[in-house]
Amino acid sequence: MSNVLFYEKPVAVNRDQHRTTKIGPVPNFSFAAKTNSVPITGVEFIEACKEYPIVFAKVGERKVPVVLLGLRDDENLFVDAEGKSDARYVPAFVRRYPFVLAENGADEFVVCIDEASATFNAEDGQPLFDKKGANTSFLDGAVNFLNAYQAQMKRTEAFVKQLDDLSMFTEMSAKTELADGRKFLFNGLYVIDEQKLQSLDEKTGAEIVRSGEAGWIYAHLISLSNMSRLVDRIAART
């Protein structure tokens, strides 16, 4: 899953090139209307589990936690035709738009912005730089958010790797059916095996509890009941 999922034209923020650029507020969520899943960090599980299914998708050789926003390609069931969202919790991956950190070498990142965004170069927006070329508080706030997000992503990666090393994942296999007979098959996704969780040795289990990540695991397991809610949303749309 790409780190620039719905960014059409991400470019590095440049002090000279963007000296007079202003960024307006994001008017709606139409930029994410065709995105059926986005990555999520562990600290978001508690809020996200109340609304979305949280599962793990395989990206290359590693697994990444994602929230499912839809069951069909190019469809976000939480965003309507006008770009309005009825989601109570919006994942940080979405909230950081139109900014994003792009990797630029080993563990080095550069702040980018989507020049294709409707917020870009807004007349009444917030400037990125002041008259002297220094960062504005608006840009600093965006950078701080991106850095905090990246730090949580690294923590989440370590959490998922530990579970993977403990062979805690099992491939998800489920099928749902609408009243009109249409069927949806879920495969290629992973969930934590609750039986394996319960069979962990006392030391490992205690370490997970002390880290605070046991709550993440149970939030993930609770979230799986939201699969049926996605089916209900499809039925409501059609």
C-alpha positions as CSV (number, residue, x, y, z in Angstrom):
1,M,0.0,0.0,0.0
2,S,1.4,3.3,-1.1
3,N,2.3,6.0,1.4
4,V,1.0,8.6,-1.2
5,L,-2.3,6.8,-1.8
6,F,-4.5,9.7,-3.0
7,Y,-1.8,12.3,-3.6
8,E,-1.9,13.1,-7.3
9,K,1.1,15.5,-7.6
10,P,3.2,15.4,-4.4
11,V,6.2,17.8,-4.5
12,A,8.7,18.7,-1.9
13,V,7.9,21.9,0.0
14,N,10.5,24.4,-1.3
15,R,11.3,27.7,0.4
16,D,11.8,29.5,-2.9
17,Q,9.2,27.8,-5.0
18,H,6.5,28.1,-2.4
19,R,7.5,31.4,-0.8
20,T,4.1,33.0,-1.5
21,T,2.0,29.8,-1.6
22,K,-1.1,29.7,0.7
23,I,-2.9,26.5,1.8
24,G,-6.6,26.7,2.3
25,P,-8.7,24.4,4.5
26,V,-9.6,21.0,3.1
27,P,-13.2,21.6,1.8
28,N,-14.3,17.9,1.8
29,F,-13.1,14.3,1.6
30,S,-13.6,13.9,-2.2
31,F,-9.8,13.2,-2.5
32,A,-10.3,10.0,-0.6
33,A,-13.7,8.9,-2.1
34,K,-12.1,6.1,-4.2
35,T,-9.9,4.7,-1.4
36,N,-11.2,1.6,0.2
37,S,-8.5,1.2,2.9
38,V,-5.8,3.3,4.6
39,P,-3.0,2.5,6.9
40,I,-3.5,3.2,10.6
41,T,-1.2,3.5,13.6
42,G,-1.6,1.5,16.8
43,V,-2.5,4.4,19.0
44,E,-5.5,5.0,16.7
45,F,-6.9,1.5,17.2
46,I,-9.0,2.4,20.3
47,E,-11.0,5.1,18.4
48,A,-11.0,3.4,15.0
49,C,-12.4,0.1,16.3
50,K,-15.7,1.8,17.2
51,E,-16.3,2.4,13.5
52,Y,-14.1,0.5,11.1
53,P,-12.8,-3.1,10.7
54,I,-9.0,-3.1,11.5
55,V,-7.1,-5.8,9.6
56,F,-3.6,-6.4,8.4
57,A,-2.6,-6.2,4.7
58,K,0.6,-7.7,3.4
59,V,2.9,-5.1,1.7
60,G,5.9,-6.8,0.3
61,E,7.3,-8.9,3.1
62,R,5.7,-7.1,6.0
63,K,2.2,-6.6,7.3
64,V,0.5,-3.3,7.8
65,P,-2.6,-2.5,9.8
66,V,-5.3,-0.8,7.8
67,V,-8.9,0.3,8.3
68,L,-11.4,-0.9,5.7
69,L,-13.4,1.9,4.3
70,G,-15.1,-0.2,1.7
71,L,-15.4,-3.7,0.3
72,R,-15.3,-2.9,-3.4
73,D,-12.5,-1.3,-5.5
74,D,-12.5,2.5,-5.8
75,E,-15.2,2.9,-3.2
76,N,-15.1,4.6,0.2
77,L,-18.4,3.9,2.0
78,F,-17.8,6.8,4.4
79,V,-17.7,9.5,1.8
80,D,-20.7,10.4,-0.3
81,A,-20.9,11.8,-3.9
82,E,-20.5,15.4,-2.6
83,G,-17.3,14.5,-0.7
84,K,-19.0,14.7,2.7
85,S,-17.9,12.1,5.4
86,D,-20.2,10.8,8.1
87,A,-17.2,9.1,9.9
88,R,-16.9,10.0,13.6
89,Y,-13.2,9.3,13.6
90,V,-10.9,10.2,10.6
91,P,-7.6,8.3,10.5
92,A,-4.4,10.4,10.8
93,F,-3.4,9.1,7.3
94,V,-6.3,11.1,5.9
95,R,-6.1,14.1,8.3
96,R,-2.6,15.0,7.3
97,Y,-3.7,15.7,3.7
98,P,-2.5,17.7,1.6
99,F,0.9,17.2,3.4
100,V,2.9,14.0,3.5
101,L,6.4,12.9,4.4
102,A,8.2,11.2,1.5
103,E,11.3,9.0,2.0
104,N,14.5,10.6,0.7
105,G,17.2,8.1,1.5
106,A,17.8,5.9,4.6
107,D,15.6,7.1,7.4
108,E,15.4,10.6,5.8
109,F,12.2,12.2,4.9
110,V,11.2,15.4,3.1
111,V,7.9,17.3,3.6
112,C,5.8,17.2,0.5
113,I,2.5,18.7,-0.5
114,D,-0.1,17.7,-3.1
115,E,-0.1,20.5,-5.7
116,A,-3.2,18.9,-7.3
117,S,-5.1,19.6,-4.1
118,A,-8.0,22.1,-4.2
119,T,-6.4,23.6,-1.1
120,F,-3.2,24.5,-2.9
121,N,-2.5,28.1,-3.6
122,A,-5.7,29.3,-2.1
123,E,-6.2,33.1,-2.0
124,D,-7.4,33.2,1.6
125,G,-5.3,30.3,2.8
126,Q,-2.4,30.0,5.3
127,P,1.1,30.9,4.1
128,L,3.8,28.4,4.3
129,F,6.6,31.0,4.8
130,D,6.7,34.5,6.1
131,K,8.2,37.5,4.3
132,K,11.7,36.6,5.5
133,G,11.4,33.0,4.2
134,A,11.0,31.4,7.6
135,N,8.5,28.7,8.4
136,T,5.1,30.0,9.5
137,S,3.5,28.5,12.6
138,F,1.0,26.8,10.2
139,L,3.8,25.0,8.4
140,D,5.5,24.1,11.6
141,G,2.3,22.7,12.9
142,A,1.9,20.5,9.8
143,V,5.5,19.3,10.1
144,N,5.1,18.4,13.8
145,F,2.0,16.4,12.9
146,L,3.8,14.6,10.2
147,N,6.8,13.8,12.5
148,A,4.5,12.6,15.3
149,Y,2.6,10.4,12.8
150,Q,5.9,9.0,11.4
151,A,7.1,8.2,15.0
152,Q,3.8,6.3,15.7
153,M,4.2,4.4,12.4
154,K,7.6,3.2,13.5
155,R,6.2,2.1,16.8
156,T,3.4,0.3,15.0
157,E,5.8,-1.4,12.6
158,A,7.8,-2.8,15.6
159,F,4.5,-4.0,17.2
160,V,3.4,-5.8,14.1
161,K,6.9,-7.3,13.6
162,Q,6.8,-8.7,17.1
163,L,3.4,-10.3,16.5
164,D,4.6,-11.7,13.2
165,D,7.7,-13.2,14.8
166,L,5.4,-14.9,17.3
167,S,3.3,-16.3,14.4
168,M,0.2,-14.6,15.8
169,F,-1.4,-13.9,12.4
170,T,-3.9,-16.0,10.5
171,E,-5.3,-15.3,7.1
172,M,-8.8,-14.0,7.1
173,S,-11.4,-15.9,5.2
174,A,-14.9,-14.7,5.3
175,K,-17.9,-14.2,3.0
176,T,-20.9,-12.0,3.3
177,E,-24.0,-11.7,1.2
178,L,-26.4,-8.9,0.5
179,A,-30.2,-9.4,0.4
180,D,-30.1,-9.3,-3.4
181,G,-27.7,-12.2,-3.6
182,R,-24.4,-10.3,-4.2
183,K,-21.5,-11.9,-2.3
184,F,-18.3,-10.4,-1.0
185,L,-15.3,-12.7,-0.3
186,F,-12.6,-11.4,2.0
187,N,-9.2,-12.9,1.5
188,G,-5.5,-11.8,1.4
189,L,-6.0,-10.0,4.7
190,Y,-4.8,-11.1,8.1
191,V,-6.1,-11.0,11.7
192,I,-4.6,-11.9,15.0
193,D,-5.4,-15.4,16.1
194,E,-7.1,-15.2,19.5
195,Q,-6.2,-18.7,20.5
196,K,-2.5,-18.1,19.8
197,L,-2.8,-14.9,21.9
198,Q,-4.1,-16.9,24.8
199,S,-1.3,-19.4,24.5
200,L,1.5,-16.9,24.8
201,D,4.0,-17.6,27.6
202,E,3.5,-15.6,30.7
203,K,6.6,-13.4,30.2
204,T,5.8,-12.4,26.6
205,G,2.1,-11.8,27.5
206,A,3.2,-9.6,30.5
207,E,5.5,-7.6,28.2
208,I,2.7,-6.9,25.7
209,V,0.4,-5.8,28.6
210,R,3.1,-3.5,30.1
211,S,3.7,-1.9,26.7
212,G,0.1,-0.9,26.4
213,E,-0.2,-2.8,23.2
214,A,-2.5,-5.4,24.6
215,G,-5.3,-2.8,24.2
216,W,-4.4,-2.5,20.5
217,I,-4.8,-6.2,20.0
218,Y,-8.2,-6.4,21.6
219,A,-9.4,-3.2,19.8
220,H,-8.4,-5.0,16.6
221,L,-10.4,-8.1,17.5
222,I,-13.4,-6.0,18.6
223,S,-13.3,-4.1,15.3
224,L,-13.9,-7.1,13.2
225,S,-17.6,-7.0,14.0
226,N,-17.7,-3.8,11.9
227,M,-17.5,-5.9,8.7
228,S,-21.3,-6.4,8.8
229,R,-21.7,-2.6,9.1
230,L,-19.8,-2.1,5.8
231,V,-22.2,-4.6,4.1
232,D,-25.1,-2.5,5.6
233,R,-23.6,0.6,4.1
234,I,-23.4,-1.0,0.6
235,A,-27.0,-2.1,0.9
236,A,-28.0,1.5,1.9
237,R,-26.3,2.9,-1.1
238,T,-27.8,0.6,-3.6
